[in-house]
């Protein structure tokens, strides 16, 4: 979000642009003004975005290298959009966010055709989660009357092959319905390991992390977080942070600590099955709701964005980076809600495209004992080199050597 203003009688007014920023926030570049993006192509050359400058919600494909823009010629109202494995075909959701359901469509930029994949989809779960090869989409559909008294619905988990249209019901899960909640979508994560991860209610009415096998539909409960067994409130329920990456060994998910009535964030380790507490970022007068995540190429850092709810207004919040090596969190641009620096509020999914390999002090593309030798030389000569400052404290010392050894051992 590049500009925010409160308009009397009309409420908040926000303007968007697509930008890229390096991980220490020293460089920030706007590459497409007046647009909000929702996806990026596999090679990083094309953006799937919406032209808010001209007040249209039709999806556009923008080529970063040639600056050419190709927008939908069909008059469609798209809430979100994602690339399929075919760069000329995209999926999008359509419907009124105040309505109890949405419809999922496929649009072709080649012939401007629109194809309905499914309607009457849940508002509470992100129905735009694609398989790692981006050939299939998983979505969630009510199997019971949505007006039942307890609001505890059964949901069919449905997978459709995007090109052939072949559809199958993977399994059925119970889920607490969240109609009329437009931004707190439960974002499933479809991993390369064959499982779809998401959060829903356990038998004690507590939100937990589950895994569903994407072929046989086997369901496993992964966490057993304590809770008071109360129904989720409007501002507090669990979800995996949205991500485009499918090969993660760890991912961030938010959880509702309904004993205290607030949000927290955890990192789940797929290999060990353990969760580690990341933190809660609520302020004295606002609620922080983490939304999107992206990991650095070497998987040592994760950046995530958030929505900030202050009562009457919901606005994009700052981007935070968590360093797994130093167990530290920094806010891009400086402290949130202060006069010191910009916070670069991210209103769309974020994607970490490239970065130097953590620990590659001599820049040879490999992290090994030679990097330790180079770092020792920096320490002995009292020389500062950014590549050697693994913990980002502005000094190259023994702590960086220890962190470097941890990187080598973890690899």
N, C-alpha and C positions, 0 to 999 in steps of 0.2 A: 504494500500500500504506500503510495507516494504522497498522498495528501488527504487530510481529514479535516472536516469542519462540521460544526453543529448548526444546522439550519433551523431557525425558529419555526415552530409548528410542523416542520417536516422531518425533524430528527437528524440522524447522522448522515453526512454526505462524504463518500470516499472515492478517491481516484486511484487507479491502479496502473502499474507499468511492470514489465518483465525486466529483471535485473540480475546481474551476477556479481558476487562479492567474494573476495578471498577469505580464508579462514581466520585471519587476524584482523579483518575489517579495515585494513589500510587502503584497499582499493574497492570501489563500488562503481559499477557501470550499468547504466540503463541501456538495454539493447532494443526495447520495443515499448514506446510510450502508449498510454491509453488502452492497454490490453491486460487481461488477467489470464495466465496460462494454467493448464491443468495436466499436461503431459509433455514428455519430450521423447523424440525418437531414439531408437537403440544406439545410433551413431552420434547422437547429440547435435545433429545439424538442423533439426526441424522442431518447432514448437506447435503444440495444439492449444489454441487460445481463443478467447472471446474478445470481440471488439466493443469494449464499453465506451470508448470515445465517441462512437456514433450511435450509442444506445441500442445495440443489437446483441442478442444472445446467440446468434448463429456461429457455429464453430469455424475457425480459420486455421489453416496450416501456414506457418511462417518459416521461411528458410533463412536461418541466421547468416549463412554465408553469402547468399545472393540478395537478401532482403526482399525477396518476392513473397507475396501473400495471396493465398487462394482461399476464398471464403465460400461457405455453403450458399448455393443459389436457392435452396428450398427454405421456406419460411418455417423454421423449427425453433421451438423454445427449449434449449438445452441447458440443464442445470449443471451437468458435469460432462466430461468427455475423456476418452482414452483411445490411444492407438491400438489397433490389433496387430497381428503379425504382418498384415498388409498395410503399408504406409498410406494407402489411398482409402482405407476403410476405417471408420472409427465407431465406437460405441458411445451412446449418450443416454442420459436419463431425462425424462420429460414429465411434467406434471406440476401441479400447484403445491408448493411446500406446506401449505396449510391443510392440504387434503390428506387422507389417511393412507394413500398409496401412490406409487410412481409407476411409470412404464419404461421398459428398456428397449432401445432401438439400435439398429445399425444403419449408418449413413455411408454412402459411397461418393467420394469426390470425383470419381470417373464419370458416372452417369446421373448423379444427383438423386439416386434412388434411396428410399427410406423403407426399412424392413422392421416390423415389430418382432422382437424376440419374446417378450412376455409383459403382461400388465399385472395390476394389483399386487405390486411388490411392496415389501416392508419399507417404511420410512426410517426404521430404527437400525437397519443393517445396510452397509455399503454394498449395493448390488452391481458394482463395477470391478470386482476383483477377478483378474485374469490369471490363467494358468501360466507357469514360467515360460512356455513357448508362445503364449499369447494367442493360442488357437481356440481356447475354451474360456467360458465365463461361468462363474458360480453366482447364484442369486437365491433369494429367500422369499417364500410365498406362504401366506397364511393358509392353514388347513381347517381353521375353525372360525366361527362367527366372531368378528372383531369387537362386537358389542357385548361379549360375555361379561358377567359381573366382576370376575376377579382379574380380568385383563391378562391372564396367563395363557398365551396362545401356543399352539403347536405350529411349527414352521417346517415346511418341506425345504430341504437343501437340494437345489436343482442345478445340474450342469448341462450347458448347451454347447455343442461344437459350433463355432461362429460361422464357418463357411457352409457346412452341410445342413445345419439346423437340427441335427440329431440331439435329442433331449432325454435325460434320464433323471429320476429322483435318487439322489445319493443316500439320503437318510432323512429322518425327521427329528427335530429337536424342540424342546420347550424353550420359550423365550418371552421375556417380559416386554410387551409391545410399547413402543415409544412414538406414537403418532404425534404430529404437530411439533416435533423437535427436529429442526432442519439441519443443524450443524453437528450435533453430537452423534454422528453415525458410527456404529460399531464397525471397525475396518478389519475384515479377515485378512490373514496373511497366507498366501499359497506358496509354500516352500518348494525348493528343488528336491527335497527329500520325500515328496509325495504326500505330505500332510497339509491340510488347511487348518490354520490356527485362528481361533476367535474366542470371544468371551460370551457366556450366557449363564443362566442361573443353575445352581446345583439343587439337590433335593431339599436343602435347608433355606432355599430362596436367597442364596448368596451368590454374587457374581464371581465366577472362577474362569480360569483359562483352560480351554479344551483344545484337543486336536482331533480332526476328522480325516481318516484316510481317504484320499481323493479317488480311489478306485473301488474299494470294497465298502466304504462308508462306516468303518469301525470308529467308534467314538471313545476317546480317553479323556478323563479329567486330569489336568496337569498340576493344578494348584489347590490348596485347601486353606485359603485365606480366611481368617476369622472375621465375622461380621455379626451384626445384631439381628439378622434375619428379617430386616424391614424392607419394604419396597423401595426401589430406587427413587430418588427425588429428581426434580427437573434438571438440576445442575450437577448431578453426581451419579455416574455409572461407568463401568469399566469398558475399556476398548483398547485394541492394539493400535498404535500410531500408524497411520497410512504410510506405505512405502512402495516404491516401484521395484526395489531390489528383491530378488527371490533366492539368493544364495547366502543368506545371512546365517551365522551360527549363534547370533544373539539378536534380540529385538526388544524395543521398549514398549511397554504397555502401561496404561493408566489403570488404577483401581480405585474403587470407591470405598474409603474407610468410613462406612456408615456408622461405626461406633462414635466417630468424631464428626461425621457429616462433612467430610472434605475429600479432596482428591489427593492421591499420591501417585508416584511413578516408579515402576520397577523395570529392571533389565532381566529378561528371561534367557537363560543359557540352554539352547536346544540340546546340546550334547550331555550336559550334566543333569538337566531337569531342575535346576535350582534358580531361584529368583534373588536378585540383590536390590536393595532399596536405593533408588536414585534421588528421590527428594520430592517435596511438595513446594510449589512456587506461588502459592496464593499470597496476596497482600492483605493489608489491613482493610482495604475498601474494594477489593476485587477478587474474583475467582479465576485462577489460571487453569485452562483446559488444554492439555497437550494434544496436538492434532496430527502432525506429519513428522516423519523421521527419515534421515539418510545417513549412511555410514561412510567414513572416509575409505578410500580404496584399500588401505592396509588394515582396516577394521579396528583401529585403535581409538577412534573418536566417532562420536555420533552427534549430529546437529538435529535439533527438533524445534518445531514452531508451535505456537499456542494461540488460542483465542482467549481474550481477557473479557470477563463479564463483570460489569460494574453496577449492575442493577437495572438501569434503563437502557444501557448501551452495550453492545457486543462489538469489539474491534479486534483486529489482528494484533497479537502481541509480538515480543521480540524473538529472535532466534538465539538459542542457547547451544553451546558445544560442551559435551561431556568428554573428558579425556580419561580413558580407562587405565592408562599407565600411571597417572598422577592422582586419580580419583578427585578431579577438580572440575568445576563448571564455570565457564565464562559466558558473558552476554555480548553478542556482537554489537559493537558500537557503544558499549557502556551500560551502566546500571539502568534498569527499566524505570520509567516514570520519574526521571530526574532531568535536570537541565544540562547534564554533562554528556554531550555527544548524542548521536542519533541511535535509535534502536532497530532500525531497518525492519519494520513489521512485515511479516510474511503472510499473505492472505491466500496463498495457493500451496500445493505440494512443493517440497524442496528437494533438490537433487544435488548430491556432492559428486561433481564430475571428475575432478582430478586433484591430486595433491602430491607433494614429494613423499617418498616412502619413509615412514617414521624410522629413524635409526640409521638411514643411509647417509652417513656423515660425509663420506668421500664421493657421493653421487655416482656410484658405479652400478646402481640398480640392484644391489645385493646388500643385505644386512648380515655382517659376519664379524669375525675378530679384527679385521682390518679397520672397521669403523670404531671399535673400542680403542685401538692404537691411536687413531686420529683424534679421538676425543681426549685421550690422556695427554696427547701433545698440546691440545688447546688449553687444558687445565694447567699444565706445567709452564706454558708460556704466557698464561693469563690472557689468552686471546679469545675473543667472542666470535662465534660463528652460529648463525641461526639454525643450521642443520644439526648442530651438536646440542642445542638447547631443547632437549626432549620435553622437559616439564614446563617450558615457556615462562620461566621466572626471570629471564633477562641475564642469567649467569650460566656459564658452562663450568660445572664442578662435579664432585664425586656423585651427587644425586643423579646427574644425567648418565653417568657411567652405570650406576645401578639400574636405572630405567632401561638402558640399552641392553644390558645383560638379560633383563626380563623379556624384552622383545625377542632376542635371539633364542632363548629357552622356549618361549611360547610357539616359535616357528619350528 
